[in-house]
Amino acid sequence: MRATTPANRRVAIRALLTLALSACASGKGELDGEGGDGGSVVTDARLLADLYTWQCQEGDFGRQYQGVFGQIVSLEYAPDSLRSLDLPGVGDCEAGLDMFPIDAGPDGVEIPGLTGAPRWQTPGNEGVLDEVGLGFYRDDVYPGARTCLDVEELLGSGTTLADAGPLTGAGSPNAKPVPDVDYTGLTVDEATGAQTLDWGAEIDIAWDAHEWDQVWVQIRRERGGEAYESVTCNATGRDGFSIGDEVWSLMTEDLAVEQNNLYVAFQSSKVDELDDGTSIQSTARAMAVALVND
């Protein structure tokens, strides 16, 4: 299988690792919901099983589908103090909600009872979660690689924690098939075929039917792979989303960035209460990236 998109539809996975933090509120043993207000969740831990997808094709004339080119697993431990990943209300957009934590926040602590690094497992793969900050563990599974793996093959029955102290055995929801995502309104360079998302562009995004719990769309204004500005919109229950003046008005036109990028994320979450009373929120996410660059 091969990616059918040109060079403008590739992204360095390293650029996905330097992402800013988010904040909102929820209660212990409850899922992050909608309408963030800048607080924290009371769950003790959070597992994120993230897949980054692009358009792939089977052979030269086979079916097109969203295949996986990147996978990142992260684990946060900050009892009663995790920053929430709440979305705004359905149809609403909010600036500054970076949905990709890079630490466990100021109250992050080491998971008790560890005798080594925690591990993650799926039926077909496994890896080690390196501690990259107090209470924050991460594995970049395919650094610098380019694949067209199937989402369900990687996360079909979820990602489970092992050797993780009281969190051992907790796991993310089963992944669902990822629908194809189409973008209208991107600018195409006639000479190179490269696509860009220009400031103020009117973009129509459409996707096929799916079984994921929530959908969100995020514009990310990036420099050096880091998001300097972002707007996140809740598109749950819809089959598409349009970006226009109301979304661009939440950002700053003269901010010095290298590119505007666009993500469409499909996610499902659950909360488990473990035997010792520890609660963990686990989320599987498949994120279609519109503009992918080497």
Summary of the structure (lengths in Angstrom):
residues: 294
radius of gyration: 18.4
end to end distance: 19.1
largest distance: 61.1
contacts: 1025
relative contact order: 0.22
helix: 5%
strand: 43%
